[in-house]
Amino acid sequence: MRPNVMNPTAPRSSTAIAAQLSVMMFLQFFLWGAWYVTVGNYMGEHHMGKIVSWAYTVGPIAAIISPFFLGMVADRFFPTERVLGVMHLLGGAALAAAPSLAPANADASALPFIGMLMLHMLCYMPTLGLTNTLSFHHMTNPEKQFPMVRVFGTIGWIVAGLAVAQVCAMKVPETTALTGLPLNAARNALPTFFYIAGGSGILLGLFSFFLPHTPPPAKGKAFSARDALGLDALALLRTRSFAVFAICSFLICIPLAAYYAFAPVFANDLGLANVPVKMSFGQMSEIFFMLVMPLFFARLGVKWMLLVGMLAWVARYGLFAAGADHHVVWMVILGITLHGICYDFFFVTGFIYTDQRAPLHVRGAAQGFLVLVTQGLGLGLGAQIVGYIKNAYTNDAGVADWRTIWLIPCLFAAGVAVIFFLLFKNDAKAVPARAETV
């Protein structure tokens, strides 16, 4: 029997496991948040401003590749905690080494730097699934228990932003004149956040070996590429509404890439201080909306929850565009804070909708397919498209036309929302019963 890790009246060992899982999630997302928000501004100070989009493309590529690693190796031959430990040790070392490969001048190649980020993400992306697998294995009621553990991941992301900003402020205080650079530029040029992120990855790697033993979940089962990519869920596309949902999920992730790649760069260009802290406002709102989401879900239902999430993206990019020319800080901050609605109302609702619509035997495949379509294909294509847009609307002096840059994803997201509103119908009768075969 699995231990009830979340029951406060359970034996001490169960409470200890709950604490271990919470620390694991905290470090897992502290690691990601410590570099992902800051790397675009760092690249801008190190002759890589035109290829920022590639730093946000390596993750989606790794997300497409990672199911094969999980299916062929991690799920079949080794305990989950050991795979998690090795991957984080390798990934943390790669991330810490990345700044040593940054080009010294505009003529030097940035390929080694991007390659090291790619190596890190190839190690990191499989761990997102591994931490979930390990957590679920040691829970008796994951639907109620998992959010209590997963919320520490969001807290970790927030703390990472605060920590990076604080350390950079200590290294380059406002009173310094040693660098000859503007304050934000001097702080952005520091590689410190790579060492913080890489060090936390190595720490998590070591910590992982002390996590509860978790046997390989698919030991003895033959590997199938169809299973790894969740292709059995393709049968769900026969239902018009699920097909509309899947297509719109893919399309909406294209403008979403603009936020991840360029919102920190935009905030920095507008002169906002402590950009990592400002960006963490999005995760703070994510915690709030996650808590109140059940109330909205009961009142609005699936269609309107998904639509509100899409419209929040339209509003976010609209605020960015409106505030760009005159540096209206409150519009930028509000746009960042909308991340809670953007993420929770669309992605979390999407996972719930997929779980409701998928028959029991393809439920896991359906979730894997959704991740492939959104985090892999959508964000990957989006990063390249928004990178092209950013470069096209940046002049030779490096000054970006942010109003136009944000207006394009705003209109794109609005178009997706209109298509979704017109074509999607949450019709339970059109979907097979969960226990039946598609």
C-alpha positions in Angstrom: 0.0 0.0 0.0 1.3 3.5 -0.8 1.9 5.7 2.2 -0.5 8.6 2.7 2.0 11.3 2.5 -0.5 14.2 2.9 -2.4 13.0 6.0 -1.2 15.0 9.0 -2.2 12.2 11.3 -0.2 9.6 9.4 3.1 8.3 10.8 6.1 10.6 10.8 7.7 8.8 7.8 4.7 9.9 5.7 5.2 13.5 6.7 8.8 13.2 5.9 8.1 11.9 2.4 5.6 14.8 1.9 8.4 17.3 2.9 10.8 15.6 0.5 8.4 15.9 -2.4 7.8 19.5 -1.6 11.5 20.3 -1.5 11.9 18.4 -4.7 9.3 20.6 -6.4 10.7 23.8 -5.0 14.2 23.1 -6.3 12.8 21.8 -9.7 11.2 25.1 -10.5 13.7 27.3 -8.7 16.2 25.9 -11.1 14.1 26.8 -14.1 13.0 30.2 -12.9 16.5 31.3 -12.0 17.7 31.4 -15.6 14.7 31.3 -17.9 13.5 34.8 -17.1 16.9 36.4 -17.2 18.7 34.8 -20.1 17.2 37.1 -22.8 18.6 40.2 -21.2 22.0 38.5 -20.6 22.2 37.6 -24.2 21.4 41.1 -25.2 24.5 42.3 -23.3 26.7 39.6 -24.8 26.2 40.1 -28.5 23.4 37.6 -28.9 20.3 39.9 -28.9 19.2 38.8 -32.3 19.1 35.1 -31.4 17.3 35.3 -28.1 14.5 33.2 -29.6 16.8 30.2 -29.9 17.3 30.1 -26.1 13.5 29.6 -26.0 13.4 27.1 -28.8 15.8 24.5 -27.2 13.2 23.8 -24.5 10.4 22.9 -26.9 12.8 20.7 -29.0 13.8 18.9 -25.8 10.1 18.5 -24.9 9.5 16.7 -28.2 12.6 14.4 -27.6 12.1 13.7 -23.9 9.2 11.3 -24.3 11.5 8.9 -26.2 14.1 9.1 -23.4 11.4 8.5 -20.7 9.9 5.6 -22.7 13.1 3.9 -23.7 15.2 4.3 -20.6 13.7 6.0 -17.5 10.4 4.2 -17.4 11.9 0.7 -18.0 15.3 0.1 -16.5 16.2 2.4 -13.6 14.4 3.7 -10.4 13.0 7.1 -11.0 14.9 8.9 -8.2 18.3 7.7 -9.7 17.4 8.9 -13.2 16.2 12.2 -11.7 19.5 12.5 -9.8 21.8 11.8 -12.8 19.8 14.1 -15.1 20.0 17.0 -12.7 23.7 16.6 -12.0 24.4 16.6 -15.8 22.0 19.4 -16.5 23.1 21.6 -13.6 26.8 21.3 -14.7 25.8 22.2 -18.3 24.0 25.3 -17.2 26.8 26.5 -14.9 29.2 26.0 -17.8 27.1 28.0 -20.3 28.4 31.5 -19.6 32.0 30.4 -20.2 30.9 29.8 -23.8 29.2 33.2 -24.4 30.8 35.0 -27.4 33.4 37.6 -26.5 32.5 39.9 -29.3 29.9 40.3 -32.1 32.0 38.3 -34.6 32.3 35.2 -32.3 29.9 32.3 -32.7 27.1 31.9 -30.2 26.5 28.2 -31.2 28.5 26.7 -28.3 26.4 28.8 -25.9 23.1 27.7 -27.4 24.4 24.2 -27.6 25.1 24.1 -23.9 21.5 25.4 -23.2 20.3 22.7 -25.4 22.2 20.1 -23.5 20.8 21.4 -20.2 17.2 21.3 -21.5 17.7 17.8 -22.9 18.5 16.8 -19.3 15.9 19.0 -17.7 12.8 18.4 -19.7 12.5 14.6 -18.8 12.7 15.5 -15.2 9.3 17.4 -15.4 7.6 14.1 -16.0 9.9 12.2 -13.6 9.0 14.5 -10.7 5.3 14.0 -11.4 5.7 10.2 -11.7 7.7 10.0 -8.4 5.1 12.1 -6.6 2.1 10.2 -7.8 3.7 6.9 -6.9 3.8 7.9 -3.2 0.3 9.4 -3.0 -3.0 7.7 -2.2 -5.2 10.6 -3.5 -3.2 12.5 -6.1 -6.1 14.8 -7.1 -6.1 16.3 -3.7 -2.6 15.7 -2.6 -0.6 16.7 -5.7 -1.6 20.4 -5.8 -0.3 20.8 -2.2 3.1 19.5 -3.3 3.1 21.2 -6.8 2.5 24.7 -5.3 6.0 24.6 -3.9 7.2 24.6 -7.5 5.5 27.9 -8.1 6.9 29.2 -4.9 10.4 28.1 -6.0 10.1 30.0 -9.3 9.1 33.2 -7.3 12.0 32.8 -4.8 14.4 32.3 -7.7 13.4 35.6 -9.2 13.8 37.4 -5.8 17.2 35.6 -5.2 18.7 36.5 -8.6 17.6 40.1 -8.3 19.0 40.4 -4.8 22.4 38.8 -5.6 22.8 40.9 -8.7 22.0 44.0 -6.7 24.7 43.1 -4.2 27.2 42.5 -7.0 26.3 45.8 -8.8 24.9 48.2 -6.2 23.1 51.3 -7.4 26.0 53.5 -6.2 28.7 51.7 -8.3 30.4 53.4 -11.2 33.0 50.8 -11.9 31.4 49.2 -15.0 30.7 52.4 -16.9 27.4 50.7 -17.9 23.8 51.7 -17.0 22.7 50.0 -13.8 20.3 47.5 -15.5 22.9 46.7 -18.3 25.6 46.0 -15.7 23.4 43.7 -13.8 22.1 41.9 -16.9 25.6 41.2 -18.0 26.4 39.2 -14.9 26.6 35.4 -15.3 25.7 34.9 -11.7 22.2 33.6 -12.4 23.7 30.7 -14.4 25.7 29.7 -11.3 22.7 30.0 -9.0 20.5 27.9 -11.4 23.3 25.4 -12.1 24.2 25.0 -8.5 20.5 24.4 -7.5 20.4 21.8 -10.2 23.4 20.0 -8.8 21.9 20.3 -5.3 18.7 18.8 -6.6 20.6 16.0 -8.3 22.3 15.0 -5.0 19.0 15.4 -3.1 17.2 13.1 -5.6 19.3 10.1 -4.5 17.7 10.4 -1.1 14.1 10.6 -2.4 11.8 7.6 -1.7 12.5 4.6 -3.8 10.4 4.5 -6.9 10.7 1.5 -9.2 10.6 2.0 -13.0 6.9 2.2 -13.8 7.1 0.3 -17.2 9.6 -2.3 -16.3 9.3 -5.3 -18.7 7.0 -3.5 -21.1 8.1 -3.1 -24.7 8.8 0.4 -25.9 6.4 2.0 -28.4 7.0 5.4 -30.1 3.2 5.6 -30.4 2.8 5.4 -26.7 5.7 7.8 -26.0 4.1 10.5 -28.2 0.6 9.8 -27.0 -0.6 9.1 -30.5 -3.3 6.8 -29.3 -5.1 10.0 -28.3 -5.4 11.0 -32.0 -8.7 9.1 -32.1 -10.1 11.9 -29.8 -9.7 14.2 -32.8 -12.7 12.6 -34.4 -14.8 14.6 -32.0 -15.1 18.1 -33.5 -14.8 20.0 -30.2 -11.7 18.2 -29.0 -10.2 18.8 -32.5 -11.0 22.5 -32.2 -9.5 22.5 -28.6 -6.3 20.8 -29.8 -5.8 23.1 -32.8 -6.5 26.2 -30.8 -4.2 25.0 -28.0 -1.4 24.7 -30.6 -2.2 28.1 -32.2 -2.5 30.0 -28.9 1.0 28.8 -27.8 2.5 30.6 -30.8 1.9 34.1 -29.3 2.5 32.7 -25.8 6.2 32.2 -26.9 6.4 36.0 -27.2 5.8 36.4 -23.5 8.4 33.9 -22.4 11.1 35.1 -24.8 10.6 38.9 -24.8 8.5 40.1 -21.9 11.7 40.4 -19.7 13.6 42.1 -22.5 10.7 44.5 -23.0 10.5 45.3 -19.3 14.3 45.9 -19.3 14.1 48.2 -22.3 11.4 50.2 -20.6 13.8 50.7 -17.6 12.0 48.6 -15.0 14.2 47.8 -12.1 14.7 44.2 -10.8 13.1 42.6 -13.8 13.2 39.0 -12.4 11.2 40.3 -9.4 8.7 42.0 -11.6 8.3 38.9 -13.8 7.6 36.8 -10.7 4.3 38.7 -10.2 2.9 36.4 -12.8 3.6 33.3 -10.7 2.3 35.1 -7.6 -1.0 35.6 -9.4 -0.9 32.0 -10.6 -1.0 30.8 -7.0 -4.1 33.0 -6.3 -6.0 32.0 -9.3 -5.2 28.3 -8.8 -6.9 28.6 -5.4 -10.0 30.3 -6.7 -10.2 28.4 -9.9 -12.7 25.8 -8.6 -15.2 28.6 -7.9 -14.8 30.0 -11.4 -14.9 26.5 -12.9 -18.3 25.7 -11.3 -19.8 29.0 -12.5 -18.3 29.3 -16.0 -17.7 25.7 -17.2 -15.1 24.5 -19.6 -15.8 26.6 -22.7 -15.8 30.0 -20.9 -12.8 29.1 -18.7 -10.8 28.3 -21.8 -12.1 31.4 -23.6 -11.3 33.7 -20.6 -7.7 32.3 -20.6 -7.3 33.1 -24.3 -8.8 36.6 -23.8 -6.4 37.3 -20.9 -3.6 36.8 -23.4 -5.2 39.3 -25.8 -5.5 41.7 -22.9 -1.9 41.2 -21.8 -0.4 41.9 -25.2 -2.8 44.8 -25.7 -1.6 46.3 -22.5 2.0 45.8 -23.5 1.4 47.4 -26.9 -0.5 50.4 -25.3 2.1 51.0 -22.7 5.2 50.6 -25.0 5.5 54.0 -26.6 5.0 56.1 -23.4 6.6 53.6 -21.0 3.4 53.2 -19.0 4.7 51.0 -16.2 1.3 50.0 -14.6 0.2 48.6 -17.9 3.3 46.4 -18.2 2.9 45.2 -14.6 -0.8 44.4 -15.1 0.1 42.5 -18.2 2.6 40.4 -16.3 0.2 39.8 -13.5 -2.4 38.5 -15.9 -0.2 35.4 -16.2 -2.2 33.7 -13.5 -5.4 33.8 -15.6 -3.5 33.1 -18.8 -2.0 29.9 -17.5 -4.5 28.5 -15.0 -7.7 29.2 -16.9 -6.3 27.8 -20.2 -3.7 25.2 -19.4 -5.0 23.8 -16.2 -8.6 23.8 -17.6 -7.2 22.2 -20.7 -5.7 19.3 -18.8 -9.0 18.8 -16.9 -11.0 18.9 -20.1 -8.7 16.4 -21.7 -8.9 14.1 -18.7 -12.7 14.3 -18.8 -12.9 13.6 -22.5 -10.4 10.8 -22.8 -11.4 7.2 -22.2 -9.6 5.6 -19.3 -7.1 3.6 -21.4 -5.8 6.6 -23.3 -6.0 9.2 -20.6 -2.2 9.3 -20.1 -1.6 9.3 -23.9 -4.1 12.2 -24.3 -2.2 14.3 -21.7 1.1 13.5 -23.4 -0.3 14.5 -26.8 -1.5 17.8 -25.4 1.9 18.6 -23.9 3.6 17.6 -27.3 1.2 19.9 -29.2 1.5 22.9 -26.8 4.9 22.9 -25.0 6.7 21.2 -27.9 5.3 22.2 -31.3 3.4 25.3 -30.4 6.0 27.0 -28.3 8.8 25.8 -30.5 7.3 27.3 -33.7 6.2 30.4 -31.7 9.7 31.1 -30.5 11.0 31.2 -34.0 8.1 33.3 -35.3 8.3 35.9 -32.6 12.1 36.0 -32.9 11.7 36.9 -36.6 9.1 39.5 -35.7 11.3 41.0 -33.0 14.3 41.3 -35.4 12.1 42.7 -38.2 10.9 45.5 -36.0 14.2 46.4 -34.4 16.3 49.0 -36.2 20.0 49.0 -36.8 20.6 50.9 -33.6 19.0 48.1 -31.6 15.8 50.1 -30.8 12.7 47.9 -31.0 9.2 49.0 -32.1 7.6 47.2 -29.1 4.1 48.6 -29.9 4.0 46.7 -33.2 5.9 43.7 -31.8 3.2 43.2 -29.1 0.3 44.1 -31.4 0.9 41.2 -33.7 0.6 38.4 -31.1 -2.4 40.4 -29.6 -4.3 40.2 -32.9 -3.2 36.6 -33.4 -4.5 35.5 -30.0 -7.7 37.4 -30.6 -8.2 35.5 -33.9 -7.7 32.2 -32.2 -10.2 33.2 -29.4 -12.8 34.0 -32.1 -12.3 30.7 -33.8 -12.6 28.8 -30.5 -15.7 30.7 -29.5 -17.5 30.0 -32.8 -16.5 26.3 -33.2 -16.1 24.8 -29.8 -19.0 23.1 -28.0 -18.5 21.2 -24.8 -20.9 18.4 -25.7 -20.5 15.5 -23.4 -22.7 13.3 -25.6 -20.2 13.6 -28.4 -17.5 11.9 -26.4 -17.2 8.2 -25.5 -17.6 7.2 -21.9 -14.3 7.1 -20.0 -14.2 3.4 -19.7 -15.1 2.7 -23.3 -12.9 2.3 -26.3 -12.6 5.2 -28.8 
